[in-house]
Amino acid sequence: MFNALAGQLPSEITRIGIAPYITGAVTAFVCIGFFAWPPLARLGGVSPLRVIRREETIADATRSTDLVLGTASLGLLMLWYSSDWKLTGALIGSIAITVGLGFFVAQTLLKGSRQIGSSAGSVWRLALAGMQRRGTSSAFQVVIFGIAIMLLLVLTSVRTSLLDQWRLQIPEGTPNHFILNVAPADESSLLTFFAERAIEVGELYPAARGRVMAVNGEPLPNWDRFEEGARQREANFTSTDTAPEGNRIVSGAWWEVGTEQSLVSLEDGFAEDIGAKVGDMLTLRIAADEFSVEVASIREVNWESMQPNFFVIFPDKLLERFPNTLFTSFYLEPEEKHRVGELLDVMPTLTIIELDVAIQEIKTIIDQVSQAIELVLLIILAAGALVLIAGVSSSVDERLHESAILRALGAGRGTLLGAVAIEFATMGSLAGILAILGSETAGWVLQTQMLDLEYQIQWVLWPMGIALGAVIIGSLGTYACRRVVSVPPLQVLREL
């Protein structure tokens, strides 16, 4: 995992240190103390005769207190790892939904299996009857693999779907390059450059660096991340007589074109930081000059639009007397990328921000993080497979007895093996359905509450989740039960 992320880590981070070992040790002790030790501690009280008769089952060895302690320890570990209660709550909620629905679906299946089986073929009747007899263990296995597949689907959604959705929310032709530090004297040369190459360029905005010093004559304290309340804010100031696209006025009104009044429009978050509202008087400083303006409007800005956006906007004539540079944006197709070099050859003092390169770098980082998480998921799937094999092993004796009786009554090996395959494939399909419901819940929280994206159902992941569950659980379960149909019935019946 460390090697997968090495390209994104600073060069000085060459030693892992002791912290991961401490984390691993604490995790191991928590798992031993809250998951493994409670049932092991009760082994001394089990009668040897019950063990010889094989009367003790997994269901008998499990108590509700074990589940409560295990769930609580799992939640605390997740909170410790993430240091984010929202993220922890979203994952725990998704897991709770998966677990609850898993047992609910299992109980519903148990109640309706007899009616369904009575109208189905002999293989299906055997499969559904087997699930009914082992309802608790079947539900437990469905839940375990449902959680594992859910995590895999969430990873796939974050790795591809969220990034693709972000791109889809950006209109075609949205500027992917920004130009800074354009001197006013170079404005005509810049426009000529783009006109000669038939490249559409956005509006040229003046930009001056300034600071809000006071609100209604009350000086603001300097910014301090440890202090709450209003504080000074520094930002890029600009001017325009028309409200920028993607800005929505939430309070006040925009000024008239050509006005000479000392007015200002503030972004809503910026206004909240300095404690200003419509009608307040602000004292601003640009370089060594201070002046006062009245707050005319508060704007809500769509920062995801990839358009030029500003915290502070003045009427055009107000900013003319202050020194400033120009700021604009333009869109380039990938095959026209060489135009950036041509522009810098003509005007080497410009600063160009290539957003398309930044987006590609983000995708690379997501891919590398995903590779590291995939290693964890492989471990989760392997652990789930071990749980499934352990659960099947605990029921092998029961299955051997059932198989011996059925074969003695004339059932063929193919019929019995088919019933086993159908039983575990059905359980896998149910696990896939539960995983889909859990992953969609987690996806909704991630998209709407944490990433501020519009929620979209990931329909393409639905068949993948069901197929993964059916294939993995069906294959593992059938392989683990292969001995059930290979042992001669007479040998089993003699042991009885």
matplotlib code that plots the C-alpha trace (Angstrom):
import matplotlib.pyplot as plt

x = [0.0, 2.9, 4.5, 1.2, 1.1, 4.8, 4.5, 2.2, 4.2, 6.9, 10.5, 11.5, 8.9, 11.0, 10.5, 7.1, 7.8, 6.3, 2.8, 1.4, 2.8, 1.0, -2.2, -1.9, -1.2, -4.1, -6.4, -5.2, -5.8, -9.2, -10.2, -8.9, -10.5, -13.9, -14.4, -12.3, -12.0, -15.7, -16.7, -13.2, -13.6, -16.8, -15.3, -14.3, -17.9, -19.0, -19.8, -17.4, -20.4, -22.0, -18.8, -18.6, -22.3, -21.7, -24.6, -22.9, -23.4, -22.2, -25.6, -25.5, -22.0, -22.9, -24.6, -26.1, -23.5, -20.8, -22.5, -22.9, -19.3, -18.1, -20.1, -19.1, -15.4, -15.7, -17.3, -14.6, -11.8, -13.4, -13.7, -10.1, -8.9, -10.9, -11.1, -14.3, -17.6, -19.7, -17.7, -17.8, -21.5, -22.2, -20.2, -21.8, -25.2, -24.7, -23.4, -26.4, -28.8, -27.0, -27.0, -30.6, -31.9, -29.8, -31.6, -34.9, -34.6, -33.4, -36.4, -38.8, -37.1, -37.6, -41.3, -42.0, -39.6, -42.0, -44.6, -42.0, -40.4, -43.6, -44.1, -40.5, -38.4, -36.8, -33.4, -34.9, -37.0, -33.8, -31.9, -34.7, -35.3, -31.6, -31.6, -34.7, -33.0, -29.9, -31.6, -29.4, -26.0, -27.3, -28.3, -24.9, -23.0, -25.2, -24.5, -20.7, -20.4, -22.9, -20.6, -17.5, -19.2, -20.7, -17.2, -16.0, -19.0, -18.4, -14.7, -15.7, -18.2, -15.7, -12.9, -14.8, -18.4, -17.9, -15.1, -17.1, -20.2, -18.1, -17.0, -20.6, -21.7, -19.2, -20.8, -19.0, -16.5, -16.0, -12.7, -9.9, -7.1, -6.8, -4.6, -3.3, -1.1, -2.1, -0.9, -3.6, -1.2, -1.0, -4.8, -5.0, -2.1, -3.7, -7.0, -5.3, -3.4, -6.7, -8.5, -5.8, -6.1, -9.9, -9.8, -12.7, -11.6, -13.7, -14.2, -11.2, -11.6, -9.4, -7.9, -6.4, -5.3, -7.0, -8.1, -11.3, -10.1, -13.4, -17.2, -19.3, -16.2, -15.3, -11.8, -11.6, -9.0, -6.3, -7.0, -6.3, -7.4, -7.8, -10.2, -13.9, -16.0, -15.5, -11.9, -9.9, -10.0, -7.6, -8.9, -8.7, -11.0, -12.5, -15.1, -17.9, -21.3, -23.0, -23.5, -21.2, -22.7, -23.3, -23.7, -27.1, -28.1, -29.4, -29.7, -29.8, -29.7, -27.2, -26.2, -27.1, -24.6, -22.3, -22.9, -20.3, -21.5, -19.1, -20.8, -19.6, -21.0, -19.8, -19.8, -22.0, -19.2, -16.9, -19.6, -20.1, -16.4, -16.2, -19.7, -21.1, -24.7, -26.4, -26.3, -23.1, -20.2, -16.8, -13.4, -11.1, -7.4, -5.6, -1.9, -1.6, -5.0, -8.0, -11.6, -15.2, -18.0, -21.5, -22.5, -25.1, -25.6, -24.7, -24.1, -24.1, -21.3, -21.1, -17.4, -17.8, -18.6, -14.9, -15.8, -13.8, -15.3, -14.5, -15.3, -15.5, -16.9, -17.1, -18.7, -16.4, -15.6, -14.7, -11.6, -10.2, -8.0, -6.2, -3.3, -4.5, -3.8, -6.3, -7.6, -9.4, -10.0, -10.2, -10.9, -8.4, -9.0, -6.4, -4.9, -4.4, -2.3, 0.7, -1.1, -0.1, 3.6, 3.0, 1.2, 4.1, 6.6, 4.7, 4.0, 6.4, 5.2, 1.8, 0.8, -1.3, -3.1, -3.8, -6.9, -7.0, -3.6, -4.8, -7.9, -5.7, -3.4, -6.5, -7.5, -4.0, -4.1, -7.6, -6.3, -3.3, -5.3, -7.8, -5.0, -4.0, -7.6, -8.0, -5.4, -7.5, -10.6, -8.8, -8.1, -11.7, -12.9, -10.4, -11.6, -15.2, -14.3, -12.8, -15.9, -18.0, -15.8, -15.9, -19.7, -20.0, -17.6, -19.7, -22.7, -20.8, -21.9, -25.5, -25.2, -23.6, -26.5, -29.0, -27.1, -26.8, -30.5, -31.5, -29.0, -30.3, -33.8, -32.6, -31.4, -28.5, -25.2, -25.9, -29.2, -27.6, -24.6, -27.0, -29.1, -26.0, -24.9, -28.3, -28.4, -25.1, -25.7, -29.0, -27.3, -24.7, -27.4, -29.0, -25.7, -25.2, -28.7, -27.9, -24.5, -26.2, -28.6, -25.8, -23.5, -26.2, -26.8, -23.1, -22.9, -25.8, -24.0, -20.7, -22.1, -24.6, -23.3, -19.5, -18.7, -21.7, -22.5, -25.9, -26.8, -27.2, -28.0, -25.2, -27.3, -24.3, -23.0, -26.2, -25.7, -22.0, -22.9, -25.4, -23.1, -20.1, -22.2, -23.6, -20.3, -18.1, -20.4, -21.8, -18.3, -16.8, -19.9, -20.1, -16.3, -16.5, -19.4, -18.0, -17.3, -21.1, -21.7, -18.5, -18.7, -20.5, -24.0, -23.4, -20.3, -22.3, -25.3, -23.0, -21.5, -25.1]
y = [0.0, 2.4, 1.6, 2.3, 5.8, 6.5, 8.7, 11.1, 11.3, 13.9, 12.7, 13.1, 10.5, 7.5, 5.7, 4.5, 5.0, 3.4, 4.8, 2.1, -0.6, 0.9, 1.2, -2.5, -3.6, -1.7, -3.1, -6.6, -6.4, -4.9, -7.7, -10.3, -8.8, -8.0, -10.6, -13.7, -13.8, -13.8, -17.1, -18.7, -17.7, -19.7, -22.9, -24.1, -24.2, -26.5, -30.1, -32.6, -34.8, -32.0, -31.6, -35.3, -35.4, -32.2, -30.4, -27.1, -24.9, -21.4, -20.0, -21.4, -20.1, -16.5, -14.1, -10.7, -9.1, -10.3, -8.6, -5.3, -5.2, -6.1, -3.4, -0.8, -1.6, -1.6, 1.9, 3.3, 1.9, 3.5, 6.8, 6.6, 5.8, 8.5, 11.2, 12.2, 11.5, 12.2, 9.7, 7.2, 7.7, 7.2, 3.9, 2.6, 3.5, 1.7, -1.3, -1.2, -1.1, -4.0, -6.1, -5.3, -5.9, -9.1, -10.7, -9.3, -10.8, -14.1, -14.3, -13.4, -16.1, -18.7, -17.9, -18.1, -20.9, -23.7, -22.1, -21.2, -24.6, -26.5, -25.1, -25.3, -28.2, -30.8, -29.1, -25.8, -27.5, -29.0, -25.7, -23.7, -26.3, -26.3, -22.5, -22.8, -25.3, -23.2, -19.8, -18.1, -19.2, -18.4, -14.9, -14.4, -15.4, -13.1, -10.2, -10.8, -10.9, -8.1, -5.8, -6.9, -6.3, -3.0, -1.7, -2.8, -1.0, 2.1, 2.1, 1.7, 4.5, 6.9, 5.9, 6.4, 7.6, 10.6, 12.0, 11.3, 13.0, 16.0, 16.3, 15.9, 18.7, 21.0, 22.2, 21.4, 24.1, 25.3, 27.1, 24.8, 27.5, 30.6, 33.6, 35.8, 38.9, 40.5, 44.1, 46.5, 47.6, 44.0, 43.6, 44.4, 42.1, 39.2, 39.6, 39.8, 36.5, 34.7, 36.2, 35.2, 31.6, 31.5, 30.8, 32.1, 34.0, 35.0, 38.5, 40.3, 41.1, 43.6, 42.1, 44.0, 42.5, 44.1, 43.6, 44.3, 46.3, 47.3, 46.9, 49.9, 51.6, 48.7, 47.4, 43.7, 41.5, 39.9, 36.4, 33.7, 30.1, 29.6, 32.4, 32.4, 35.3, 38.1, 38.8, 40.5, 38.9, 39.4, 38.6, 39.5, 42.4, 42.9, 45.1, 44.6, 46.3, 42.9, 40.1, 37.2, 34.0, 31.4, 34.0, 34.2, 37.3, 36.1, 39.5, 43.1, 44.1, 44.6, 48.1, 50.0, 50.0, 52.9, 53.8, 55.9, 55.0, 53.3, 49.9, 46.4, 42.8, 40.1, 36.3, 34.9, 32.9, 35.9, 38.1, 35.7, 35.6, 39.4, 39.7, 41.9, 42.2, 44.4, 48.1, 47.8, 50.1, 48.5, 50.0, 48.5, 48.8, 48.3, 48.8, 52.0, 53.4, 53.0, 53.8, 53.0, 51.3, 50.1, 46.5, 46.4, 42.7, 39.2, 36.5, 32.8, 31.6, 28.3, 27.5, 24.2, 26.0, 26.5, 30.1, 33.1, 33.8, 36.5, 37.1, 40.9, 42.8, 46.6, 48.7, 49.3, 52.9, 52.4, 50.2, 52.3, 54.5, 51.6, 49.7, 46.3, 43.4, 41.6, 38.1, 35.9, 32.3, 30.3, 26.8, 24.6, 21.3, 18.7, 18.8, 22.6, 22.3, 23.8, 27.2, 27.6, 27.6, 30.0, 32.4, 32.3, 32.9, 36.1, 37.2, 35.5, 37.5, 35.8, 33.2, 30.3, 27.8, 24.6, 23.1, 20.1, 19.0, 19.5, 17.3, 14.6, 14.7, 14.4, 11.3, 9.8, 10.4, 8.8, 5.8, 5.4, 5.7, 3.2, 0.7, 0.9, 0.5, -2.5, -4.3, -3.9, -5.0, -8.2, -8.9, -8.3, -10.6, -13.3, -12.9, -13.2, -16.3, -17.8, -17.0, -18.6, -21.8, -21.9, -21.6, -24.3, -26.5, -26.3, -27.6, -30.4, -33.1, -32.1, -31.9, -35.3, -36.9, -35.2, -36.2, -39.8, -40.1, -38.4, -40.6, -43.7, -42.6, -42.3, -38.8, -38.4, -36.7, -34.2, -33.2, -32.8, -30.8, -28.6, -27.9, -26.9, -24.6, -23.0, -22.5, -20.6, -18.7, -17.5, -16.4, -14.6, -12.9, -11.7, -10.5, -8.5, -6.9, -5.9, -4.5, -2.4, -0.9, -0.2, 1.3, 3.6, 4.9, 5.5, 7.1, 9.4, 10.6, 11.1, 12.9, 15.2, 15.8, 15.7, 16.4, 18.8, 16.9, 16.0, 12.4, 9.9, 6.2, 4.1, 1.6, 0.1, -1.3, -3.2, -6.2, -6.2, -6.5, -9.3, -11.2, -10.9, -12.2, -15.1, -16.2, -15.8, -17.3, -19.9, -21.1, -21.0, -22.7, -25.4, -26.1, -26.3, -28.8, -31.0, -33.7, -33.9, -35.7, -37.6, -39.6, -43.0, -42.9, -46.3, -44.9, -42.0, -44.1, -46.6, -43.7, -42.8]
z = [0.0, 0.9, -2.5, -4.3, -2.8, -2.9, -6.0, -4.2, -0.9, -0.2, -0.9, 2.8, 3.8, 3.2, 6.6, 7.7, 11.4, 14.4, 14.2, 11.8, 14.0, 17.0, 15.0, 13.9, 17.5, 18.9, 16.2, 16.8, 20.6, 20.1, 17.7, 20.1, 23.1, 21.7, 18.9, 19.7, 23.4, 24.6, 22.9, 23.7, 27.4, 27.5, 26.1, 29.6, 30.6, 27.7, 28.6, 26.9, 26.2, 24.2, 22.2, 21.5, 20.4, 18.4, 20.0, 20.3, 17.2, 16.2, 17.0, 20.5, 21.1, 20.1, 22.5, 22.0, 24.2, 21.9, 19.0, 20.9, 22.1, 18.6, 16.9, 19.5, 19.1, 15.3, 15.4, 17.7, 15.5, 12.4, 14.2, 15.3, 11.7, 10.0, 12.7, 11.0, 12.7, 9.6, 7.5, 10.3, 10.8, 7.0, 7.0, 10.2, 8.9, 5.6, 7.4, 9.8, 6.9, 5.2, 8.4, 9.2, 5.7, 5.5, 8.5, 7.4, 3.9, 5.4, 7.7, 4.9, 2.8, 5.5, 5.9, 2.1, 1.1, 1.6, -0.7, -3.3, -3.1, -3.4, -6.9, -8.0, -9.3, -7.1, -7.1, -6.0, -3.3, -1.8, -2.0, -0.4, 2.3, 3.1, 3.5, 5.7, 8.1, 8.4, 8.4, 11.0, 9.6, 6.0, 7.0, 8.8, 5.6, 3.5, 5.7, 5.8, 2.0, 1.6, 3.6, 1.6, -1.8, -0.5, 0.2, -3.2, -4.9, -2.9, -4.0, -7.6, -7.3, -5.8, -8.2, -11.4, -11.1, -8.9, -11.0, -14.2, -12.6, -11.7, -15.4, -16.6, -14.4, -16.2, -19.5, -22.8, -23.7, -20.1, -19.8, -18.9, -18.8, -16.7, -17.4, -14.6, -14.4, -17.8, -17.8, -19.1, -21.8, -23.1, -23.4, -27.1, -27.9, -26.0, -27.8, -31.1, -30.4, -29.7, -32.6, -35.1, -33.9, -33.6, -29.9, -27.8, -24.8, -21.8, -20.4, -19.1, -15.4, -13.6, -10.4, -7.5, -4.2, -1.2, 2.4, 4.4, 7.4, 9.2, 9.2, 10.1, 11.5, 13.8, 13.0, 12.4, 14.2, 12.1, 10.9, 13.4, 12.8, 16.6, 17.0, 16.2, 14.8, 12.2, 11.1, 8.4, 5.0, 2.0, -1.4, -5.1, -5.9, -9.4, -11.0, -13.5, -14.2, -15.0, -12.5, -13.4, -14.8, -12.1, -9.3, -7.6, -5.6, -2.2, -0.6, -1.9, -5.5, -8.3, -9.3, -12.5, -15.4, -15.3, -11.7, -9.8, -6.4, -3.9, -3.8, -3.4, -3.8, -1.5, -1.8, 1.0, 2.7, 2.6, 4.0, 6.9, 7.7, 8.1, 9.7, 7.0, 5.6, 3.0, 3.9, 6.0, 5.3, 4.7, 5.1, 2.4, 1.7, -1.7, -1.4, 0.9, 0.0, 2.2, 1.1, 2.2, 0.3, 1.0, 0.7, -2.1, -2.4, -1.2, -3.8, -3.8, -6.1, -7.9, -7.4, -9.3, -12.6, -13.5, -14.4, -13.1, -9.7, -7.1, -3.4, -3.9, -6.9, -7.4, -10.2, -13.1, -12.4, -8.8, -9.4, -12.3, -10.0, -8.4, -10.1, -11.3, -13.6, -15.9, -15.4, -18.0, -19.1, -22.3, -23.6, -25.6, -27.2, -26.4, -29.9, -29.5, -26.4, -28.1, -28.2, -24.5, -25.5, -28.3, -26.0, -23.5, -26.3, -27.2, -23.6, -21.2, -18.1, -18.1, -15.5, -17.0, -14.9, -16.8, -15.2, -17.6, -16.3, -12.7, -13.4, -14.9, -11.8, -9.6, -11.5, -11.1, -7.4, -7.1, -9.1, -6.8, -3.6, -5.1, -5.7, -2.0, -0.9, -3.3, -1.2, 1.8, 0.0, -1.1, 2.5, 3.4, 0.6, 1.8, 5.4, 4.2, 2.3, 5.4, 7.4, 4.7, 4.7, 8.5, 8.5, 5.9, 7.8, 10.9, 9.0, 7.0, 9.4, 9.1, 5.4, 5.2, 7.1, 4.8, 1.7, 2.8, 3.5, 0.2, -1.8, 0.0, -1.1, -4.8, -5.2, -7.6, -6.9, -9.6, -8.0, -4.6, -5.9, -8.0, -4.9, -3.0, -5.9, -6.1, -2.3, -2.2, -5.5, -4.1, -0.9, -3.0, -5.0, -1.8, -0.6, -3.8, -3.5, 0.1, -1.0, -3.7, -1.2, 1.3, -1.4, -2.7, 0.8, 1.4, -2.1, -1.4, 1.8, 0.1, -2.9, -1.3, 2.2, 1.8, -1.9, -2.7, -5.9, -7.3, -6.3, -9.1, -8.8, -10.2, -12.2, -13.9, -10.5, -9.8, -12.0, -11.0, -7.3, -7.9, -10.2, -7.8, -4.9, -6.9, -8.4, -5.3, -2.7, -5.1, -6.0, -2.5, -1.0, -3.6, -3.3, 0.5, 0.3, -2.4, 0.3, 1.0, -2.3, -2.5, 0.7, 0.2, 1.9, 3.6, 5.4, 6.8, 7.9, 9.7, 11.7, 12.8]

ax = plt.figure().add_subplot(projection="3d")
ax.plot(x, y, z, "-o")
ax.set_aspect("equal")
plt.show()
